[in-house]
Amino acid sequence: MLQRIIENKDIGRAANYGVHQAKHDLFRQVEEVVNLIHAEMGHGAGRWDLAKVYLRGES
């Protein structure tokens, strides 16, 4: 799911673009965990740009 989210953001789409209803709960769980980690690091919620940096090692 993280890979799909990051691929969506790479091409300018919403993070949940193309996530079918059956996988929507998984998307919400992933989003919740990423937001929790960002909160613990002092960042705001919905920071998929930072998730890309941390997961890919981009600068």
mmCIF file as Biopython writes it, N, C-alpha, C and O atoms, coordinates in Angstrom:
data_model
#
loop_
_atom_site.group_PDB
_atom_site.id
_atom_site.type_symbol
_atom_site.label_atom_id
_atom_site.label_alt_id
_atom_site.label_comp_id
_atom_site.label_asym_id
_atom_site.label_entity_id
_atom_site.label_seq_id
_atom_site.pdbx_PDB_ins_code
_atom_site.Cartn_x
_atom_site.Cartn_y
_atom_site.Cartn_z
_atom_site.occupancy
_atom_site.B_iso_or_equiv
_atom_site.auth_seq_id
_atom_site.auth_asym_id
_atom_site.pdbx_PDB_model_num
ATOM 1   N N  . MET A ? 1  ? 0.823   -1.187 0.000   1.0 0.0 1  A 1 
ATOM 2   C CA . MET A ? 1  ? 0.000   0.000  0.000   1.0 0.0 1  A 1 
ATOM 3   C C  . MET A ? 1  ? 0.868   1.251  0.000   1.0 0.0 1  A 1 
ATOM 4   O O  . MET A ? 1  ? 0.569   2.221  -0.696  1.0 0.0 1  A 1 
ATOM 5   N N  . LEU A ? 2  ? 1.949   1.226  0.786   1.0 0.0 2  A 1 
ATOM 6   C CA . LEU A ? 2  ? 2.847   2.388  0.793   1.0 0.0 2  A 1 
ATOM 7   C C  . LEU A ? 2  ? 3.419   2.667  -0.589  1.0 0.0 2  A 1 
ATOM 8   O O  . LEU A ? 2  ? 3.525   3.820  -1.007  1.0 0.0 2  A 1 
ATOM 9   N N  . GLN A ? 3  ? 3.781   1.615  -1.284  1.0 0.0 3  A 1 
ATOM 10  C CA . GLN A ? 3  ? 4.333   1.797  -2.625  1.0 0.0 3  A 1 
ATOM 11  C C  . GLN A ? 3  ? 3.300   2.454  -3.532  1.0 0.0 3  A 1 
ATOM 12  O O  . GLN A ? 3  ? 3.636   3.362  -4.293  1.0 0.0 3  A 1 
ATOM 13  N N  . ARG A ? 4  ? 2.063   2.014  -3.463  1.0 0.0 4  A 1 
ATOM 14  C CA . ARG A ? 4  ? 1.006   2.596  -4.291  1.0 0.0 4  A 1 
ATOM 15  C C  . ARG A ? 4  ? 0.802   4.072  -3.954  1.0 0.0 4  A 1 
ATOM 16  O O  . ARG A ? 4  ? 0.668   4.905  -4.850  1.0 0.0 4  A 1 
ATOM 17  N N  . ILE A ? 5  ? 0.778   4.391  -2.663  1.0 0.0 5  A 1 
ATOM 18  C CA . ILE A ? 5  ? 0.592   5.774  -2.228  1.0 0.0 5  A 1 
ATOM 19  C C  . ILE A ? 5  ? 1.711   6.658  -2.775  1.0 0.0 5  A 1 
ATOM 20  O O  . ILE A ? 5  ? 1.457   7.729  -3.325  1.0 0.0 5  A 1 
ATOM 21  N N  . ILE A ? 6  ? 2.940   6.201  -2.619  1.0 0.0 6  A 1 
ATOM 22  C CA . ILE A ? 6  ? 4.080   6.992  -3.076  1.0 0.0 6  A 1 
ATOM 23  C C  . ILE A ? 6  ? 4.072   7.142  -4.586  1.0 0.0 6  A 1 
ATOM 24  O O  . ILE A ? 6  ? 4.374   8.219  -5.099  1.0 0.0 6  A 1 
ATOM 25  N N  . GLU A ? 7  ? 3.732   6.086  -5.304  1.0 0.0 7  A 1 
ATOM 26  C CA . GLU A ? 7  ? 3.631   6.183  -6.761  1.0 0.0 7  A 1 
ATOM 27  C C  . GLU A ? 7  ? 2.558   7.192  -7.159  1.0 0.0 7  A 1 
ATOM 28  O O  . GLU A ? 7  ? 2.761   7.977  -8.084  1.0 0.0 7  A 1 
ATOM 29  N N  . ASN A ? 8  ? 1.425   7.178  -6.473  1.0 0.0 8  A 1 
ATOM 30  C CA . ASN A ? 8  ? 0.371   8.157  -6.750  1.0 0.0 8  A 1 
ATOM 31  C C  . ASN A ? 8  ? 0.882   9.579  -6.536  1.0 0.0 8  A 1 
ATOM 32  O O  . ASN A ? 8  ? 0.668   10.451 -7.377  1.0 0.0 8  A 1 
ATOM 33  N N  . LYS A ? 9  ? 1.554   9.812  -5.414  1.0 0.0 9  A 1 
ATOM 34  C CA . LYS A ? 9  ? 2.058   11.151 -5.109  1.0 0.0 9  A 1 
ATOM 35  C C  . LYS A ? 9  ? 3.138   11.576 -6.101  1.0 0.0 9  A 1 
ATOM 36  O O  . LYS A ? 9  ? 3.234   12.757 -6.437  1.0 0.0 9  A 1 
ATOM 37  N N  . ASP A ? 10 ? 3.955   10.625 -6.576  1.0 0.0 10 A 1 
ATOM 38  C CA . ASP A ? 10 ? 5.006   10.935 -7.552  1.0 0.0 10 A 1 
ATOM 39  C C  . ASP A ? 10 ? 4.437   11.535 -8.829  1.0 0.0 10 A 1 
ATOM 40  O O  . ASP A ? 10 ? 5.085   12.366 -9.466  1.0 0.0 10 A 1 
ATOM 41  N N  . ILE A ? 11 ? 3.236   11.123 -9.209  1.0 0.0 11 A 1 
ATOM 42  C CA . ILE A ? 11 ? 2.654   11.620 -10.457 1.0 0.0 11 A 1 
ATOM 43  C C  . ILE A ? 11 ? 1.535   12.629 -10.210 1.0 0.0 11 A 1 
ATOM 44  O O  . ILE A ? 11 ? 0.740   12.920 -11.104 1.0 0.0 11 A 1 
ATOM 45  N N  . GLY A ? 12 ? 1.482   13.158 -8.987  1.0 0.0 12 A 1 
ATOM 46  C CA . GLY A ? 12 ? 0.566   14.239 -8.686  1.0 0.0 12 A 1 
ATOM 47  C C  . GLY A ? 12 ? -0.860  13.839 -8.364  1.0 0.0 12 A 1 
ATOM 48  O O  . GLY A ? 12 ? -1.757  14.682 -8.377  1.0 0.0 12 A 1 
ATOM 49  N N  . ARG A ? 13 ? -1.078  12.585 -8.081  1.0 0.0 13 A 1 
ATOM 50  C CA . ARG A ? 13 ? -2.416  12.115 -7.737  1.0 0.0 13 A 1 
ATOM 51  C C  . ARG A ? 13 ? -2.626  12.150 -6.225  1.0 0.0 13 A 1 
ATOM 52  O O  . ARG A ? 13 ? -1.673  12.252 -5.452  1.0 0.0 13 A 1 
ATOM 53  N N  . ALA A ? 14 ? -3.888  12.063 -5.823  1.0 0.0 14 A 1 
ATOM 54  C CA . ALA A ? 14 ? -4.211  11.926 -4.409  1.0 0.0 14 A 1 
ATOM 55  C C  . ALA A ? 14 ? -3.622  10.611 -3.910  1.0 0.0 14 A 1 
ATOM 56  O O  . ALA A ? 14 ? -3.507  9.648  -4.667  1.0 0.0 14 A 1 
ATOM 57  N N  . ALA A ? 15 ? -3.255  10.578 -2.643  1.0 0.0 15 A 1 
ATOM 58  C CA . ALA A ? 15 ? -2.632  9.381  -2.076  1.0 0.0 15 A 1 
ATOM 59  C C  . ALA A ? 15 ? -3.508  8.152  -2.241  1.0 0.0 15 A 1 
ATOM 60  O O  . ALA A ? 15 ? -2.998  7.054  -2.460  1.0 0.0 15 A 1 
ATOM 61  N N  . ASN A ? 16 ? -4.811  8.321  -2.139  1.0 0.0 16 A 1 
ATOM 62  C CA . ASN A ? 16 ? -5.722  7.170  -2.203  1.0 0.0 16 A 1 
ATOM 63  C C  . ASN A ? 16 ? -6.314  6.943  -3.591  1.0 0.0 16 A 1 
ATOM 64  O O  . ASN A ? 16 ? -7.285  6.198  -3.728  1.0 0.0 16 A 1 
ATOM 65  N N  . TYR A ? 17 ? -5.755  7.562  -4.611  1.0 0.0 17 A 1 
ATOM 66  C CA . TYR A ? 17 ? -6.260  7.384  -5.971  1.0 0.0 17 A 1 
ATOM 67  C C  . TYR A ? 17 ? -6.183  5.913  -6.382  1.0 0.0 17 A 1 
ATOM 68  O O  . TYR A ? 17 ? -5.134  5.281  -6.256  1.0 0.0 17 A 1 
ATOM 69  N N  . GLY A ? 18 ? -7.279  5.383  -6.865  1.0 0.0 18 A 1 
ATOM 70  C CA . GLY A ? 18 ? -7.310  4.016  -7.362  1.0 0.0 18 A 1 
ATOM 71  C C  . GLY A ? 18 ? -7.381  2.947  -6.292  1.0 0.0 18 A 1 
ATOM 72  O O  . GLY A ? 18 ? -7.324  1.759  -6.608  1.0 0.0 18 A 1 
ATOM 73  N N  . VAL A ? 19 ? -7.502  3.337  -5.038  1.0 0.0 19 A 1 
ATOM 74  C CA . VAL A ? 19 ? -7.626  2.359  -3.959  1.0 0.0 19 A 1 
ATOM 75  C C  . VAL A ? 19 ? -9.087  1.929  -3.898  1.0 0.0 19 A 1 
ATOM 76  O O  . VAL A ? 19 ? -9.962  2.723  -3.551  1.0 0.0 19 A 1 
ATOM 77  N N  . HIS A ? 20 ? -9.335  0.709  -4.226  1.0 0.0 20 A 1 
ATOM 78  C CA . HIS A ? 20 ? -10.707 0.198  -4.255  1.0 0.0 20 A 1 
ATOM 79  C C  . HIS A ? 20 ? -11.281 0.109  -2.851  1.0 0.0 20 A 1 
ATOM 80  O O  . HIS A ? 20 ? -10.543 0.007  -1.871  1.0 0.0 20 A 1 
ATOM 81  N N  . GLN A ? 21 ? -12.578 0.147  -2.765  1.0 0.0 21 A 1 
ATOM 82  C CA . GLN A ? 21 ? -13.273 0.128  -1.481  1.0 0.0 21 A 1 
ATOM 83  C C  . GLN A ? 21 ? -12.811 -1.023 -0.589  1.0 0.0 21 A 1 
ATOM 84  O O  . GLN A ? 21 ? -12.709 -0.866 0.628   1.0 0.0 21 A 1 
ATOM 85  N N  . ALA A ? 22 ? -12.535 -2.160 -1.183  1.0 0.0 22 A 1 
ATOM 86  C CA . ALA A ? 22 ? -12.110 -3.331 -0.409  1.0 0.0 22 A 1 
ATOM 87  C C  . ALA A ? 22 ? -10.777 -3.086 0.308   1.0 0.0 22 A 1 
ATOM 88  O O  . ALA A ? 22 ? -10.512 -3.712 1.334   1.0 0.0 22 A 1 
ATOM 89  N N  . LYS A ? 23 ? -9.945  -2.199 -0.208  1.0 0.0 23 A 1 
ATOM 90  C CA . LYS A ? 23 ? -8.637  -1.924 0.398   1.0 0.0 23 A 1 
ATOM 91  C C  . LYS A ? 23 ? -8.606  -0.588 1.133   1.0 0.0 23 A 1 
ATOM 92  O O  . LYS A ? 23 ? -7.559  -0.167 1.624   1.0 0.0 23 A 1 
ATOM 93  N N  . HIS A ? 24 ? -9.761  0.079  1.206   1.0 0.0 24 A 1 
ATOM 94  C CA . HIS A ? 24 ? -9.796  1.397  1.826   1.0 0.0 24 A 1 
ATOM 95  C C  . HIS A ? 24 ? -9.424  1.338  3.311   1.0 0.0 24 A 1 
ATOM 96  O O  . HIS A ? 24 ? -8.768  2.249  3.816   1.0 0.0 24 A 1 
ATOM 97  N N  . ASP A ? 25 ? -9.833  0.282  4.014   1.0 0.0 25 A 1 
ATOM 98  C CA . ASP A ? 25 ? -9.460  0.134  5.426   1.0 0.0 25 A 1 
ATOM 99  C C  . ASP A ? 25 ? -7.951  0.013  5.580   1.0 0.0 25 A 1 
ATOM 100 O O  . ASP A ? 25 ? -7.373  0.582  6.506   1.0 0.0 25 A 1 
ATOM 101 N N  . LEU A ? 26 ? -7.312  -0.720 4.682   1.0 0.0 26 A 1 
ATOM 102 C CA . LEU A ? 26 ? -5.852  -0.843 4.717   1.0 0.0 26 A 1 
ATOM 103 C C  . LEU A ? 26 ? -5.208  0.520  4.486   1.0 0.0 26 A 1 
ATOM 104 O O  . LEU A ? 26 ? -4.254  0.883  5.173   1.0 0.0 26 A 1 
ATOM 105 N N  . PHE A ? 27 ? -5.727  1.270  3.523   1.0 0.0 27 A 1 
ATOM 106 C CA . PHE A ? 27 ? -5.198  2.608  3.271   1.0 0.0 27 A 1 
ATOM 107 C C  . PHE A ? 27 ? -5.274  3.455  4.543   1.0 0.0 27 A 1 
ATOM 108 O O  . PHE A ? 27 ? -4.299  4.113  4.904   1.0 0.0 27 A 1 
ATOM 109 N N  . ARG A ? 28 ? -6.409  3.442  5.216   1.0 0.0 28 A 1 
ATOM 110 C CA . ARG A ? 28 ? -6.606  4.241  6.436   1.0 0.0 28 A 1 
ATOM 111 C C  . ARG A ? 28 ? -5.638  3.797  7.539   1.0 0.0 28 A 1 
ATOM 112 O O  . ARG A ? 28 ? -5.122  4.632  8.282   1.0 0.0 28 A 1 
ATOM 113 N N  . GLN A ? 29 ? -5.395  2.509  7.645   1.0 0.0 29 A 1 
ATOM 114 C CA . GLN A ? 29 ? -4.453  2.011  8.655   1.0 0.0 29 A 1 
ATOM 115 C C  . GLN A ? 29 ? -3.039  2.499  8.369   1.0 0.0 29 A 1 
ATOM 116 O O  . GLN A ? 29 ? -2.329  2.933  9.276   1.0 0.0 29 A 1 
ATOM 117 N N  . VAL A ? 30 ? -2.637  2.427  7.113   1.0 0.0 30 A 1 
ATOM 118 C CA . VAL A ? 30 ? -1.300  2.895  6.722   1.0 0.0 30 A 1 
ATOM 119 C C  . VAL A ? 30 ? -1.192  4.396  6.967   1.0 0.0 30 A 1 
ATOM 120 O O  . VAL A ? 30 ? -0.196  4.872  7.511   1.0 0.0 30 A 1 
ATOM 121 N N  . GLU A ? 31 ? -2.207  5.129  6.568   1.0 0.0 31 A 1 
ATOM 122 C CA . GLU A ? 31 ? -2.214  6.580  6.766   1.0 0.0 31 A 1 
ATOM 123 C C  . GLU A ? 31 ? -2.100  6.932  8.257   1.0 0.0 31 A 1 
ATOM 124 O O  . GLU A ? 31 ? -1.369  7.849  8.632   1.0 0.0 31 A 1 
ATOM 125 N N  . GLU A ? 32 ? -2.819  6.201  9.088   1.0 0.0 32 A 1 
ATOM 126 C CA . GLU A ? 32 ? -2.799  6.440  10.528  1.0 0.0 32 A 1 
ATOM 127 C C  . GLU A ? 32 ? -1.402  6.217  11.105  1.0 0.0 32 A 1 
ATOM 128 O O  . GLU A ? 32 ? -0.931  7.012  11.918  1.0 0.0 32 A 1 
ATOM 129 N N  . VAL A ? 33 ? -0.746  5.145  10.689  1.0 0.0 33 A 1 
ATOM 130 C CA . VAL A ? 33 ? 0.603   4.842  11.190  1.0 0.0 33 A 1 
ATOM 131 C C  . VAL A ? 33 ? 1.602   5.892  10.710  1.0 0.0 33 A 1 
ATOM 132 O O  . VAL A ? 33 ? 2.426   6.364  11.493  1.0 0.0 33 A 1 
ATOM 133 N N  . VAL A ? 34 ? 1.536   6.257  9.445   1.0 0.0 34 A 1 
ATOM 134 C CA . VAL A ? 34 ? 2.457   7.270  8.914   1.0 0.0 34 A 1 
ATOM 135 C C  . VAL A ? 34 ? 2.243   8.598  9.640   1.0 0.0 34 A 1 
ATOM 136 O O  . VAL A ? 34 ? 3.212   9.273  9.987   1.0 0.0 34 A 1 
ATOM 137 N N  . ASN A ? 35 ? 0.991   8.978  9.873   1.0 0.0 35 A 1 
ATOM 138 C CA . ASN A ? 35 ? 0.724   10.224 10.593  1.0 0.0 35 A 1 
ATOM 139 C C  . ASN A ? 35 ? 1.222   10.160 12.036  1.0 0.0 35 A 1 
ATOM 140 O O  . ASN A ? 35 ? 1.710   11.160 12.563  1.0 0.0 35 A 1 
ATOM 141 N N  . LEU A ? 36 ? 1.108   9.012  12.673  1.0 0.0 36 A 1 
ATOM 142 C CA . LEU A ? 36 ? 1.606   8.846  14.038  1.0 0.0 36 A 1 
ATOM 143 C C  . LEU A ? 36 ? 3.123   9.039  14.080  1.0 0.0 36 A 1 
ATOM 144 O O  . LEU A ? 36 ? 3.644   9.740  14.947  1.0 0.0 36 A 1 
ATOM 145 N N  . ILE A ? 37 ? 3.811   8.420  13.152  1.0 0.0 37 A 1 
ATOM 146 C CA . ILE A ? 37 ? 5.275   8.559  13.085  1.0 0.0 37 A 1 
ATOM 147 C C  . ILE A ? 37 ? 5.657   10.012 12.846  1.0 0.0 37 A 1 
ATOM 148 O O  . ILE A ? 37 ? 6.566   10.535 13.490  1.0 0.0 37 A 1 
ATOM 149 N N  . HIS A ? 38 ? 4.963   10.661 11.920  1.0 0.0 38 A 1 
ATOM 150 C CA . HIS A ? 38 ? 5.266   12.068 11.652  1.0 0.0 38 A 1 
ATOM 151 C C  . HIS A ? 38 ? 4.990   12.939 12.872  1.0 0.0 38 A 1 
ATOM 152 O O  . HIS A ? 38 ? 5.742   13.874 13.143  1.0 0.0 38 A 1 
ATOM 153 N N  . ALA A ? 39 ? 3.934   12.646 13.603  1.0 0.0 39 A 1 
ATOM 154 C CA . ALA A ? 39 ? 3.632   13.407 14.817  1.0 0.0 39 A 1 
ATOM 155 C C  . ALA A ? 39 ? 4.743   13.231 15.846  1.0 0.0 39 A 1 
ATOM 156 O O  . ALA A ? 39 ? 5.145   14.193 16.502  1.0 0.0 39 A 1 
ATOM 157 N N  . GLU A ? 40 ? 5.234   12.013 15.986  1.0 0.0 40 A 1 
ATOM 158 C CA . GLU A ? 40 ? 6.314   11.751 16.939  1.0 0.0 40 A 1 
ATOM 159 C C  . GLU A ? 40 ? 7.605   12.450 16.539  1.0 0.0 40 A 1 
ATOM 160 O O  . GLU A ? 40 ? 8.443   12.745 17.391  1.0 0.0 40 A 1 
ATOM 161 N N  . MET A ? 41 ? 7.768   12.713 15.257  1.0 0.0 41 A 1 
ATOM 162 C CA . MET A ? 41 ? 8.967   13.395 14.765  1.0 0.0 41 A 1 
ATOM 163 C C  . MET A ? 41 ? 8.777   14.911 14.706  1.0 0.0 41 A 1 
ATOM 164 O O  . MET A ? 41 ? 9.705   15.643 14.363  1.0 0.0 41 A 1 
ATOM 165 N N  . GLY A ? 42 ? 7.581   15.375 15.040  1.0 0.0 42 A 1 
ATOM 166 C CA . GLY A ? 42 ? 7.324   16.810 15.050  1.0 0.0 42 A 1 
ATOM 167 C C  . GLY A ? 42 ? 6.804   17.358 13.734  1.0 0.0 42 A 1 
ATOM 168 O O  . GLY A ? 42 ? 6.780   18.573 13.537  1.0 0.0 42 A 1 
ATOM 169 N N  . HIS A ? 43 ? 6.391   16.491 12.839  1.0 0.0 43 A 1 
ATOM 170 C CA . HIS A ? 43 ? 5.838   16.911 11.556  1.0 0.0 43 A 1 
ATOM 171 C C  . HIS A ? 43 ? 4.322   16.830 11.606  1.0 0.0 43 A 1 
ATOM 172 O O  . HIS A ? 43 ? 3.760   16.189 12.494  1.0 0.0 43 A 1 
ATOM 173 N N  . GLY A ? 44 ? 3.667   17.469 10.668  1.0 0.0 44 A 1 
ATOM 174 C CA . GLY A ? 44 ? 2.214   17.427 10.607  1.0 0.0 44 A 1 
ATOM 175 C C  . GLY A ? 44 ? 1.707   16.176 9.915   1.0 0.0 44 A 1 
ATOM 176 O O  . GLY A ? 44 ? 2.475   15.393 9.355   1.0 0.0 44 A 1 
ATOM 177 N N  . ALA A ? 45 ? 0.399   16.010 9.970   1.0 0.0 45 A 1 
ATOM 178 C CA . ALA A ? 45 ? -0.253  14.865 9.327   1.0 0.0 45 A 1 
ATOM 179 C C  . ALA A ? 45 ? -0.310  15.073 7.814   1.0 0.0 45 A 1 
ATOM 180 O O  . ALA A ? 45 ? -0.255  16.201 7.324   1.0 0.0 45 A 1 
ATOM 181 N N  . GLY A ? 46 ? -0.422  13.968 7.090   1.0 0.0 46 A 1 
ATOM 182 C CA . GLY A ? 46 ? -0.571  14.037 5.640   1.0 0.0 46 A 1 
ATOM 183 C C  . GLY A ? 46 ? 0.692   14.419 4.894   1.0 0.0 46 A 1 
ATOM 184 O O  . GLY A ? 46 ? 0.614   14.925 3.774   1.0 0.0 46 A 1 
ATOM 185 N N  . ARG A ? 47 ? 1.823   14.195 5.473   1.0 0.0 47 A 1 
ATOM 186 C CA . ARG A ? 47 ? 3.090   14.589 4.848   1.0 0.0 47 A 1 
ATOM 187 C C  . ARG A ? 47 ? 3.685   13.445 4.048   1.0 0.0 47 A 1 
ATOM 188 O O  . ARG A ? 47 ? 4.725   12.893 4.408   1.0 0.0 47 A 1 
ATOM 189 N N  . TRP A ? 48 ? 3.014   13.094 2.953   1.0 0.0 48 A 1 
ATOM 190 C CA . TRP A ? 48 ? 3.492   12.004 2.107   1.0 0.0 48 A 1 
ATOM 191 C C  . TRP A ? 48 ? 4.823   12.360 1.469   1.0 0.0 48 A 1 
ATOM 192 O O  . TRP A ? 48 ? 5.611   11.470 1.148   1.0 0.0 48 A 1 
ATOM 193 N N  . ASP A ? 49 ? 5.087   13.653 1.279   1.0 0.0 49 A 1 
ATOM 194 C CA . ASP A ? 49 ? 6.371   14.062 0.733   1.0 0.0 49 A 1 
ATOM 195 C C  . ASP A ? 49 ? 7.508   13.632 1.663   1.0 0.0 49 A 1 
ATOM 196 O O  . ASP A ? 49 ? 8.563   13.198 1.201   1.0 0.0 49 A 1 
ATOM 197 N N  . LEU A ? 50 ? 7.289   13.755 2.966   1.0 0.0 50 A 1 
ATOM 198 C CA . LEU A ? 50 ? 8.305   13.305 3.913   1.0 0.0 50 A 1 
ATOM 199 C C  . LEU A ? 50 ? 8.404   11.789 3.958   1.0 0.0 50 A 1 
ATOM 200 O O  . LEU A ? 50 ? 9.496   11.239 4.102   1.0 0.0 50 A 1 
ATOM 201 N N  . ALA A ? 51 ? 7.283   11.122 3.838   1.0 0.0 51 A 1 
ATOM 202 C CA . ALA A ? 51 ? 7.310   9.653  3.811   1.0 0.0 51 A 1 
ATOM 203 C C  . ALA A ? 51 ? 8.181   9.173  2.645   1.0 0.0 51 A 1 
ATOM 204 O O  . ALA A ? 51 ? 8.951   8.223  2.791   1.0 0.0 51 A 1 
ATOM 205 N N  . LYS A ? 52 ? 8.057   9.832  1.492   1.0 0.0 52 A 1 
ATOM 206 C CA . LYS A ? 52 ? 8.889   9.467  0.344   1.0 0.0 52 A 1 
ATOM 207 C C  . LYS A ? 52 ? 10.362  9.629  0.675   1.0 0.0 52 A 1 
ATOM 208 O O  . LYS A ? 52 ? 11.180  8.770  0.345   1.0 0.0 52 A 1 
ATOM 209 N N  . VAL A ? 53 ? 10.696  10.730 1.326   1.0 0.0 53 A 1 
ATOM 210 C CA . VAL A ? 53 ? 12.100  10.986 1.674   1.0 0.0 53 A 1 
ATOM 211 C C  . VAL A ? 53 ? 12.610  9.908  2.629   1.0 0.0 53 A 1 
ATOM 212 O O  . VAL A ? 53 ? 13.676  9.332  2.408   1.0 0.0 53 A 1 
ATOM 213 N N  . TYR A ? 54 ? 11.863  9.641  3.674   1.0 0.0 54 A 1 
ATOM 214 C CA . TYR A ? 54 ? 12.320  8.689  4.683   1.0 0.0 54 A 1 
ATOM 215 C C  . TYR A ? 54 ? 12.372  7.257  4.141   1.0 0.0 54 A 1 
ATOM 216 O O  . TYR A ? 54 ? 13.288  6.504  4.471   1.0 0.0 54 A 1 
ATOM 217 N N  . LEU A ? 55 ? 11.413  6.884  3.328   1.0 0.0 55 A 1 
ATOM 218 C CA . LEU A ? 55 ? 11.361  5.508  2.833   1.0 0.0 55 A 1 
ATOM 219 C C  . LEU A ? 55 ? 12.321  5.249  1.676   1.0 0.0 55 A 1 
ATOM 220 O O  . LEU A ? 55 ? 12.792  4.126  1.495   1.0 0.0 55 A 1 
ATOM 221 N N  . ARG A ? 56 ? 12.605  6.269  0.908   1.0 0.0 56 A 1 
ATOM 222 C CA . ARG A ? 56 ? 13.494  6.094  -0.243  1.0 0.0 56 A 1 
ATOM 223 C C  . ARG A ? 56 ? 14.895  6.614  0.017   1.0 0.0 56 A 1 
ATOM 224 O O  . ARG A ? 56 ? 15.813  6.319  -0.749  1.0 0.0 56 A 1 
ATOM 225 N N  . GLY A ? 57 ? 15.074  7.366  1.060   1.0 0.0 57 A 1 
ATOM 226 C CA . GLY A ? 57 ? 16.379  7.967  1.317   1.0 0.0 57 A 1 
ATOM 227 C C  . GLY A ? 57 ? 16.677  9.135  0.398   1.0 0.0 57 A 1 
ATOM 228 O O  . GLY A ? 57 ? 17.838  9.461  0.149   1.0 0.0 57 A 1 
ATOM 229 N N  . GLU A ? 58 ? 15.609  9.773  -0.112  1.0 0.0 58 A 1 
ATOM 230 C CA . GLU A ? 58 ? 15.780  10.932 -0.990  1.0 0.0 58 A 1 
ATOM 231 C C  . GLU A ? 58 ? 16.161  12.144 -0.156  1.0 0.0 58 A 1 
ATOM 232 O O  . GLU A ? 58 ? 15.858  12.220 1.034   1.0 0.0 58 A 1 
ATOM 233 N N  . SER A ? 59 ? 16.818  13.072 -0.793  1.0 0.0 59 A 1 
ATOM 234 C CA . SER A ? 59 ? 17.139  14.327 -0.099  1.0 0.0 59 A 1 
ATOM 235 C C  . SER A ? 59 ? 16.586  15.504 -0.848  1.0 0.0 59 A 1 
ATOM 236 O O  . SER A ? 59 ? 16.755  16.645 -0.418  1.0 0.0 59 A 1 
#
